[in-house]
Amino acid sequence: MRALRHRTLGAAASIAVALGAFMAETPAEAQNSSGNASYQPASAQSASNWQANDDDFLFLQLVIQNYKLTYDVRGYQTDRGICLDLADVIQSLDLPIRIDKESRRATGWLFAEDQKFTLDRDSGTVQNVNTGRAPVARDIYDTPEGWCVDTNALSRWFGITFKPDLYNAIVRLESDRELPFMQAIERRSRAARLRGGPKQFDLSQYPTAEMEYRPWRTPSVDFVARAGVRTGESSRDGAEARVELYAAGEALGASYFARLATDDQLKPSAMRVRAYRNDPNGELLGPLKATQVAIGDVETVPGRLTAQTAIGRGAFISNQPIGQVSRFSTTTLRGVLPAGWDAELYRNGQLIAFQDDRGDGRYEFLDVELFFGRNDLEVVIYGPQGQIRRDKTFVPIGFNQIEPGETQYWAGIVQNDRDLIDLDSSVQTIPQKWRWGVGVERGLDKRTSAALSVQSLFFDGRRRKYLEGALMRSFGAVQLEFGGAHEFGAGSVAEARALGRLGRFNFGANALVAFGNFTSEFAQQQLDYRAGFNFDTSLALGKFSLPLQADISHSKLKDGTEVNELLMTTSLTAGRFAVSAQLSHQERTRSPVTPADSETRVRMLANARFKHFRVRGNATFLTSGRDKGLESATVRVDTSFGEDSDLQAQVDYTTRIDEFRLTTGYSHRFDEFSLRGDAFVTSRGGVGASVQLAFSLGPDPVSGGIRVTNTKLARSGQAAVTVFRDDNGNSRRDPGEDVIPDVMVEAGLRGTEAITGANGRAIVDELRPFRPVLVGIDESSLRDPFLAPSVKGVVVTPRPGVVAQIELAISPTGEVEGSLLNPSGIEQPGVRLELVNPQGAVVAETISEFDGFFLFQRVPYGEYRLRVAADAARTLRVAASLSTSSGQSRFNLGREEDVMRFGTIRLVPEDKPEPPEQRAPVIAAVRPE
């Protein structure tokens, strides 16, 4: 009876949960009993042609005063602005409103019982105290999630102002009166002051699937073959064919990858190989505590004032965090770019760069500008068969990047732009000399670190050797760097840099002075001094935010030449349209040896979606000088036919040769492979056609043998997951425990998913290499409501081309209940309690009710102990550990006893009460902004 009574408490919360479930089940158009779409009068239908799609989908958070409400709100960018899911708004604001799917009505009251609210979709009207009876008109959109209401309409209906801020992914609420849900927050805060803010998603709290290196693992291989014929393009006329193979696996206890590519006549032209070990925990090579060791095709770390990052054949070792290739205010991004793919770079959601297939199998974005705070960088690569891959990373600036007393080092030697095995010696561009470097950085305190490095490279016609050092220090929202470098036998350079933030205004400043004849890849020859300033902000333009970045610099050479440079970037997102514009201007004054010169260039990047068509384009304009005008332009249109077929058309124009090129392509993805056909015609008489075949081979961990798939296995990680019923709660599959089919396995918060087959196994593909990811079970896919995952998931660190083996246990569940009293024997409400497994992980949480009663439901079988949450124990100054009625601290849930009844538990005062000044108040249900 107590469990039943517990389930009936919190009427508003229950309505919100039921409402969310109903909205997930309701289709975009309500169906009548005969299966036909219900009639909607004109007033109830949206007059807009806008339709919900994934590109417009948003996750926003409601913010009022200095609080962020707990529940995220789903929404969309429409042709009129922002709409929010009505069910989410009701749940977040804890409103007693119910939506009835049969009558297509929402009824209840707003913030007070006398503020009745009625929304009638069939009549197309809304009625409440704020608006009277008014037509809905175009205020509601049908989406896969339910009813999405325009924020202006919500403001009219609810009598509070909804202000979307897409730049910060929030919706600000403004009201002249104190709202009931805010009063409830304050009451809960005064009553308990026990509940902590939301916990960060900490992967260290979950079990880990170990992946030992082996002497041999069968590699996965990505295969791309292309054949075609062309005419009317002089020396390129005739038939052509090329093949690219990319393999990844393990041999002799190390990971490796190998890329073999041919030229257009099937002659092998490049062989790129790397053998390496990565360990984020830094346990490689014993006392060296390295995080990465590589030989073959490697990448070096850039200097601050001397050498750029380089890639080629050589060797590299470091204990720096994996993937860290950044200077103080810039970073470099490199990765695998298969043949025929192209890449876009986004910084903090803003499109800032684009790169076509260069033919060398890589994308490369050099010197990407960074700002103070968190820099979210995403490289999106697009495949010729409609594939989309995303590579995300973030670079923090101004935060503690190296712990006090910690030393990070790196050492590398590389022959620039040379593959490990040269198969075509006829291709030689610039002198490809060896370069080497060694560097260390040490944390001095929480805000200060120092770095020192030595580099040797061949540059500007001769070998140069450098010694450089830097001191980094942060002050509040500003980070400073003072650096210097000396070129042996030439000269020196000194530089000061600053990055900071003032409100929503990010800024940076730098100044450099050269002495002697110092020259490097970051400082041009005969440089006297250089100074610059940059900023990043967002301008509010009605419903839109306009990001704006600018970089201004002034340089002077020793011959008297002065160089002024300006770079401005902005972007605009409106509904299904996103455009980015970049303006660069360079002006050189006259000197005794060079004439005055000026050049201005504008580059446009755009993405748009019109119904089922996606349009992407870029154009470059030269707006000054003798050759001013359009330099080049590309427009590409993509559309899909179902889930497996895509049609593309692309128009390119190049001013230098005055040529238009029209290319069309059709691709189809089968389970085992993908096919693509292309044809092109040019304004100069060129004609051609080609066909491309792509597939991947790899070991099949489920059925055995080799599997063939259209998913690129060698460039990503894989996980073979077995889901079984854990009847005894030990989280191991024992004899007689059955596998469970038709269970959805997900990785990375629904980033990748798969469904188990009849043998209870599934393969999750496309896991990002060397980034820990939680592989778990979607509980909604479990048909038996009395089953639950034994653990929330297992953490795996994928390696390219390698299959990780994971077992996930599904267990029958039980309940734990009891009543909590304070040390004086009075019922104690509002205390957060935790169930902890033998590994120390928190399996479940609950809050004691107004009369001290607590209940844990759907607890998987196993061994547990009950405790008071640490923040609650500190606040109440009681012992955290709680015992059963028999005095035992641990108990088991299983077949024999699936309900644990603690009875009445009295909290025990701690031996040494904590001083009152050490107790921190905690707000329930919300977290500070």
TORFI-585953 format. One record per residue (C-alpha): residue in one letter; x, z, y. Coordinates in steps of 0.001 Angstrom, whole numbers, plus 500000, padded with zeros to 6 digits. Example, Ala and Ser with C-alpha at 12.3 -4.5 7.8 and 13.67 -1.06 7.14 Angstrom:
<atoms>
A512300507800495500;S513670507140498940;
</atoms>
This chain:
<atoms>
M500000500000500000;R502895500810502317;A504432497381501670;L501070495753502323;R500645497726505552;H504167496704506607;R503338493036506209;T500290493357508517;L502176494888511461;G503258492820514448;A500234490573514831;A501795488393517458;A504945487868515388;S502870486998512329;I500807484513514310;A504015482915515565;V505415482609512045;A502181481126510732;L502033478818513702;G505576477605513045;A504721476909509418;F501553475077510429;M503370472964512988;A505974471990510396;E503190470780508101;T501091468973510717;P501808465234511007;A502132463442514337;E498490462438514100;A495935464779512572;Q494220463348509510;N490522463724508778;S489141464423505348;S488962460746504471;G492622460230505240;N492041458318508483;A493525459331511807;S491238461632513760;Y489627460125516829;Q491304460993520144;P489549460166523366;A491507458338526022;S491960461467528052;A493663463194525160;Q496066460429524369;S499375460019526095;A499375457111528479;S503106456720527900;N504743454482525315;W507354457181524687;Q507871458115521029;A509901461039519693;N513254460186518137;D516372462064517069;D518374460872520061;D516037462688522464;F515825465908520418;L517059469082522178;F517646472733521331;L517152474825524462;Q517116478538525152;L514646480339527405;V516342482448530087;I514744484924532471;Q516694487045534933;N519915487934533093;Y518459487687529575;K518360484922527011;L515380485174524680;T516153485331520995;Y514448482171519724;D515649478685520553;V512982476251521737;R512824472678520488;G512184469941522994;Y512627466296523894;Q513684464190526830;T510695462013527584;D510129459218530072;R508737461839532484;G511208464681531999;I511477467494529440;C508795468667527041;L508934471844524916;D507432472554521526;L504324474640522162;A504693476696518968;D508261477656519889;V507252478681523408;I504427480844522047;Q506776482507519564;S509566483090522075;L507220484599524705;D505301486551522035;L501929485197523188;P498727485920521199;I497724482255520978;R496602480545517804;I496546476820517075;D493872475620514670;K494769472340512977;E491201471626511875;S489634471878515339;R492786470699517165;R492482473645519525;A494776476390520788;T493060479611521854;G494155483071522989;W495251484750526197;L498245484686528528;F500103487922529404;A496808489844529836;E493542490021527873;D491474488740530789;Q493588485551531088;K491825483498528447;F493483480259527386;T491854477275525632;L493482473932524880;D491235471270523336;R493039468124522153;D489830466261521263;S488278466692524718;G491665466395526386;T491225469534528514;V492900472858529123;Q491184475900530633;N492633479186531883;V492669481440534920;N495538479537536529;T494060476021536404;G490360476394535712;R489217473485533578;A491630470555533926;P492412467350531998;V495477467294529758;A496223463661530707;R499836462806529737;D501002466396529348;I501173466541525536;Y503272464427523175;D502905464329519398;T506262464904517700;P507334465533514087;E507519469263514944;G504052469489516480;W502792469428520083;C505436468971522779;V504177469929526274;D505695468775529545;T507421471630531394;N505469470953534580;A502229471396532642;L503505474620531063;S504310475911534537;R500731475201535697;W499110476648532604;F501176479839532265;G501591480623535971;I505388480838535645;T508003478190536429;F509871476394533638;K513130474865534965;P515119472868532369;D518895472822532803;L520304470298530319;Y523855470830531525;N523748474387530114;A521085473723527420;I518686476321528833;V515234476577530420;R515043479109533239;L511798481044533678;E510854482248537149;S507959484564537956;D506901486741540889;R505476489365538553;E506837491400535672;L505746489755532432;P504459491721529424;F507205490557527072;M509816491822529552;Q508051495178529667;A508086495240525859;I511825494630525861;E512362497576528167;R510124499808526030;R512018498910522876;S515274499483524679;R514236502959525819;A512770503853522432;A515767502991520318;R518815501659522172;L519967500940518660;R519785497284518004;G522897495258518729;G523055491742520092;P523053488780517729;K526095488519515523;Q528382485579515750;F528480483254512800;D531585484690511106;L532656482726508014;S535020485534507001;Q531956487563505955;Y531150485139503122;P532819484596499735;T535384481810499553;A535799479069496974;E539525478832496300;M541000475368495866;E544378475615494198;Y546762472708494586;R547388470940491300;P550183468728489960;W547663465888489871;R544150465148491036;T542653461732490551;P542558460178494024;S539540458825495834;V539949455299497178;D538154453538500037;F538171449767499682;V537343447195502383;A537674443445501799;R536861440760504323;A536932436965503954;G535941434279506396;V536548430880507898;R536868429750511506;T537500426567513459;G538028425611517087;E540514428432517784;S543812426484517517;S546368428356515409;R543747430650513880;D541722427844512332;G541073427847508599;A540237430376505933;E541345433989506194;A541004437131504116;R542272440683504415;V542054443861502354;E542482447504503253;L542921450306500695;Y542930453970501677;A543602456572498977;A543730460376499118;G544408462931496421;E546994465459495192;A550298465091493374;L553082467578492620;G551210470362494388;A550742468502497685;S548038466438499331;Y548732462834500150;F547130459784501650;A548204456154501432;R546968453152503393;L547791449600502335;A546653446750504581;T547213443018504440;D547280440372507119;D544710437574507362;Q546400435692504522;L546315438619502064;K550021439257502548;P550772443020502541;S551683443977506098;A551628447790506303;M552069450684503895;R551416454095505396;V551961457233503277;R551946460953504036;A552572463899501722;Y551565467229503243;R550281470770502817;N547963472498505277;D547177476205505185;P545148477698508080;N546280481177506965;G549955480311507538;E551306481106504067;L553479478027503482;L557250478149502921;G557517481920502556;P559077483572505625;L558460480480507765;K554703481185507494;A553943477524508220;T550421476202508648;Q551394472550508132;V554241470692506471;A554310466893506282;I556634464032505430;G555945460322505740;D553492459165508407;V553490462133510836;E552631463062514423;T554780465163516767;V553847467708519434;P554094466552523084;G556342468204525596;R555002469409528918;L557276467325531131;T559357465257528738;A558067463425525646;Q554620462159524783;T553194462844521336;A554498460202518914;I553423458927515522;G555479457151512876;R557571457835509799;G559376461143509710;A558842464846508955;F557041467715510667;I556625471478510242;S554707474015512333;N552873477322512257;Q550562476319515131;P546798476121514491;I545957472923512624;G544913470106514905;Q546444471564518064;V547987468642519972;S547536469601523615;R549414470280526822;F548336472657529576;S545555470470530993;T545423467440528674;T545177466737524972;T545601463795522614;L543109462849519925;R544061460675516962;G542297459933513713;V541462457404511042;L539568454307512209;P538674451982509299;A538835448225509752;G535947446857511823;W534962450257513296;D535036451344516946;A535114454752518599;E533619456589521591;L534944459810523103;Y532627462456524565;R533763465509526538;N531169468244526933;G528484465697526027;Q529691463125528559;L530799459661527412;I534283459136528888;A536159456539526762;F535719453731524256;Q538086452038521791;D537721448925519633;D539358448365516261;R543087447980516990;G543955446767513499;D546280449700512697;G543655451973511135;R543738454586513916;Y541836455635516995;E543925457129519786;F542857458773523041;L545889459865525078;D546017462484527844;V542355463475527750;E541774465656530806;L540736469261530084;F538911471791532257;F538956475561532471;G536877477172529738;R535681475568526546;N536220471810526238;D533972470356523532;L535409467020522413;E533606464653520059;V534825461313518756;V531943459195517426;I533029456226515327;Y530626453419514469;G530926451322511324;P530022447669510849;Q527278448617508363;G525603450946510838;Q527551454043509787;I528094456829512279;R530787459486511814;R531442462387514180;D534671464297514593;K534219467415516730;T536778469835518096;F537116472178521031;V540067473177523175;P539865476468525104;I541692476664528425;G542135479998530186;F541493482092527079;N543971483970524935;Q545427481206522764;I548366483149521307;E548377486845520460;P550887489231522056;G554029489376519924;E553059486239517999;T555514483336517880;Q554451479765517226;Y556938477036516483;W557162473359515623;A559888470935514600;G559652467216513944;I561569463998513650;V559896460609513762;Q560677456921514118;N558102455872516648;D555419453353515573;R557030452623512189;D555196452949508887;L556952454667506009;I557288451353504180;D557622448209506309;L556137445260504469;D556257442807507365;S559579443001509171;S558700440037511401;V556553442230513637;Q558849444052516070;T557707445015519540;I559556447728521464;P562757449378520141;Q561603451790517438;K564232454515517648;W564216457973516131;R563136460947518211;W563259464638517350;G562208467919518885;V561987471676518325;G559767474087520233;V558671477739520244;E556005479675522144;R555551483438522207;G552748485644523435;L554082488273525841;D550801490059526493;K547079489301526463;R547400487007529475;T550983485750529341;S552994483489527069;A556283481590527346;A557499478376525710;L560849476676525202;S561670473315523576;V564459470769523065;Q563707467048522643;S565718463875522130;L564233460400522433;F565078456792523266;F563375455881526527;D563868453345529313;G566831451675527664;R568893454684526570;R568824457929524605;R567858460991526599;K568027464692525729;Y565906467373527389;L565572471135527611;E562282472432528971;G560525475754529386;A557205477079530664;L555515480352531555;M551693480615531293;R549646483376532910;S545908483820533415;F544242485722536269;G540494486161535842;A539007482677535873;V542322480992536751;Q545200480006534497;L548644479149535863;E551606477381534317;F555117477189535754;G557381474744533968;G560735473088534307;A562833470573532406;H566437469386532547;E567674465996531404;F571310466369530351;G573525464211532503;A570736463149534868;G568606465704536721;S565828468285536590;V562166468690537422;A559942471679538263;E556155471810538099;A553349474254538847;R549808473819537489;A546573475721537903;L543176475474536246;G540182477577537186;R536457477926537585;L534333479048540492;G530682479190539427;R529910475749538021;F532877474221539818;N535950473607537647;F539143472767539476;G542784472008538838;A545891471554540951;N549450470492540218;A552718469926542066;L555985468481540748;V559396468100542336;A562288466120540794;F565988466675541391;G568638464070540638;N567779461113538423;F565379462844536059;T563243460357534042;S560857460997531159;E557616459722529625;F555723462011532045;A557836461460535156;Q558634457919536246;Q562123456866537257;Q563281457779540781;L560339460155541311;D560810462450544312;Y557642464554544138;R554022464412542971;A550965466521543818;G547375466335542709;F543972467996542631;N540988467513540307;F537549469010539946;D534510468922537682;T530995469961538602;S527352469044538101;L525005468027540872;A521309468890540537;L519144465844541294;G515576466917540709;K515051466985536960;F518476465534536270;S522012466857536375;L524791464505537461;P528243465497536136;L531020464493538471;Q534797464569537929;A537508463466540327;D541309463386540176;I543371462744543301;S547176462480543321;H549978461533545696;S553512460577544634;K556667459640546469;L559669457826545033;K563235458255546168;D563238454743547666;G560470455790550061;T557539454218548187;E554393456330548262;V551667456025545615;N548105457312546070;E545765457418543075;L542090458283542735;L540081458546539529;M536367459420539592;T534050459699536605;T530341460397536391;S527510459928533946;L523754460001533954;T521383460688531083;A517736459849531591;G515509459801528554;R516974457254526154;F519512455927528602;A523058457217529187;V525609455577531436;S529125456589532403;A531066455102535306;Q534756455395536104;L536411454340539351;S540205454126539552;H542149453221542670;Q545907452922543154;E547678452147546411;R551419451638546868;T553113451487550262;R555840449013551067;S559470449863550332;P562765448012550858;V562509446561547344;T558748446342546594;P555807445008548628;A552675446991549370;D550036446787546658;S546489448015546098;E544220447869543069;T540718449191542423;R539038449024539045;V535576450108537889;R534665450626534251;M531121451133532988;L530061452524529616;A526407452647528611;N524166453642525716;A520435453043525629;R517609453006523137;F514475450879523416;K512034451543520603;H513970450501517476;F516904448963519336;R520131450646520410;V522143448945523145;R525780449788523838;G527879448124526494;N531039448359528546;A532401446339531436;T535511446406533598;F535610445127537186;L538618444579539416;T537289445094542943;S540437444351544939;G543459442100544766;R543881438405544126;D542059438394540764;K539156440632541760;G535898440305539859;L534732440914536315;E537644441338533879;S535747441804530626;A532333442833529367;T530723443638526028;V527082444166525145;R526042445156521632;V522517445523520252;D521757447268516948;T518518447701515088;S517597448968511635;F515299447689508921;G514430450775506953;E517190453213506059;D519618450768504461;S519700447583506550;D521026446900510023;L521140443889512304;Q523666443616515119;A524381441165517923;Q527282441340520347;V528280439312523401;D531846439515524779;Y533183437922527914;T536878437738528854;T537705436482532334;R541371435782531600;I540468432939529239;D536975432380530657;E535310432724527260;F531965433982526016;R531751435049522392;L528470435677520569;T528702437558517271;T525830438445514955;G525942440533511812;Y523639441788509101;S524537444646506763;H522872446284503807;R523864449511502107;F523360449837498391;D524015453080496535;E527335451807495193;F528588449568498017;S527735447943501323;L527742444268502300;R527988442696505706;G527843439122506918;D529019437993510367;A528993434768512316;F530310433923515750;V530396431098518268;T532381430846521508;S531915428931524727;R535265427212524074;G534111425629520816;G535105428311518336;V532873428847515286;G533307431164512319;A531682433243509629;S532796436078507369;V531570438467504709;Q532727442038504156;L532487444280501096;A533097448032501302;F532898450748498650;S534667453890497474;L535890455039494071;G536402458629493042;P536122461096490177;D532560462025489231;P532486465824488835;V528872465837487636;S528656463094485035;G532359462603484386;G534341459417484730;I534475457439487972;R531693457060490495;V531232454180492915;T529504454839496227;N529148453451499719;T530243456813501159;K533891456936502206;L535315459501499800;A539012459326500657;R538565460184504327;S536379463252503803;G535974466242501533;Q533508466714498700;A531915469660496921;A530402469709493429;V527777472463493437;T526125474059490413;V522965476095491053;F521966478560488320;R519576481439487740;D521490484733487859;D519303487023485764;N521659490007485703;G522719489902489351;N526486489698488772;S526849486388490722;R528518484752487697;R527018482261485321;D526851483984481943;P525784482447478620;G522057481851478523;E521571481617482301;D519838478322483079;V520621475812485815;I517954475035488422;P517048471444489368;D515489470122492584;V517223472621494871;M518529471439498225;V522163472277498886;E523325472099502488;A526687472336504222;G527483472992507840;L524039473967509142;R522248470924507679;G525082468603508591;T525236467367504998;E522850467980502130;A522093466992498538;I519533467890495843;T520460469172492389;G519628466988489396;A518307467924485984;N521697469467485144;G521502471731488197;R524405469972489892;A524770468085493153;I527600466471495074;V527847467128498804;D529886464400500492;E531272463784503973;L532684467264504576;R535144467383507461;P538674467969506103;F540470471257506791;R537510472779508627;P535921475728506776;V532258475084506075;L529532477239504532;V527870475612501531;G524555477247500720;I520988476754499555;D517960475798501608;E515584478584500581;S512553476477501486;S513374474200498520;L512939477052495997;R509574476676494303;D509428480272493059;P508823482652496024;F510319485535494022;L513715483834493778;A516399484000496459;P520082483072496754;S522373485878495663;V524612485118498656;K523957483157501832;G526628480672500868;V530216480068499843;V532920479006502280;V535067476042501298;T537890474368503216;P537624470703502186;R540606468430501608;P540392464634501866;G539528462894498619;V539383466176496667;V536305467701495002;A535760471453495394;Q533901473214492554;I531254475735493689;E528673477819491826;L525663479169493727;A523553481868492110;I519770482113492455;S518462485544491552;P515096487184490971;T514332489615493764;G513070493123494278;E512229495534497088;V513767498630498642;E511609501071500603;G511625504587501984;S510975506739505053;L513584507856507561;L513682511258509281;N516051512420512010;P518281515485511408;S515447517702512670;G512987516293510109;I510969514185512556;E510040510597511756;Q512736508275513147;P511647504817514313;G513734501902515556;V516837502420513405;R518567499321512054;L519388499725508362;E521599497533506178;L521946496773502479;V525594496207501557;N526911494644498344;P530103495808496515;Q532183493266498487;G531148494921501753;A528938492070502962;V525586492842504595;V522895491247502413;A519772492305504335;E518714494186507466;T515526495887508609;I514274498243511348;S512478501487510619;E508900501482511928;F507165503870514293;D506633506399511477;G510113505953509952;F508979503680507117;F511374500872506156;L511136498008503689;F513571495356502427;Q511832492405500758;R513177489592498561;V516424491410497785;P518380489576495043;Y519228491538491896;G522538493357492125;E524319496519493154;Y523885497820496709;R524287500770499002;L522091501662501972;R523571502543505344;V522729502943509003;A524137500096511102;A527316501100512909;D525899500803516448;A522807502803515490;A524923505500513824;R527098505825516945;T524073506051519225;L522321508684517113;R525631510377516189;V524748510455512507;A526608509531509326;A526204505881508383;S526023506393504623;L522624507124503022;S521981508347499493;T519181507988496938;S516891510888496060;S519263511722493193;G522240511867495529;Q523766508529494474;S525207506291497170;R524845503121495073;F521881501707493184;N520962498612491192;L518043496214491341;G517369494386488086;R514842493544485405;E514407497181484458;E513880498371488028;D513056495744490646;V511670498215493219;M513890500963494606;R511944503786496256;F514165506095498279;G511368508393499287;T512109510495502361;I515670510338503725;R516951512703506384;L519784511503508599;V522906513679508493;P524725514570511737;E528289513281511912;D531063515854511694;K532560514958515086;P529959513872517610;E530988510964519761;P531283511729523503;P528257510417525394;E530349508192527633;Q531452506169524574;R527923505242523631;A526943501763524824;P523271500956525474;V522009497997523493;I519038495796524374;A516602494881521653;A515319491362521032;V517423489687523713;R521085489174524499;P522762489198527933;E523346485786529421;
</atoms>
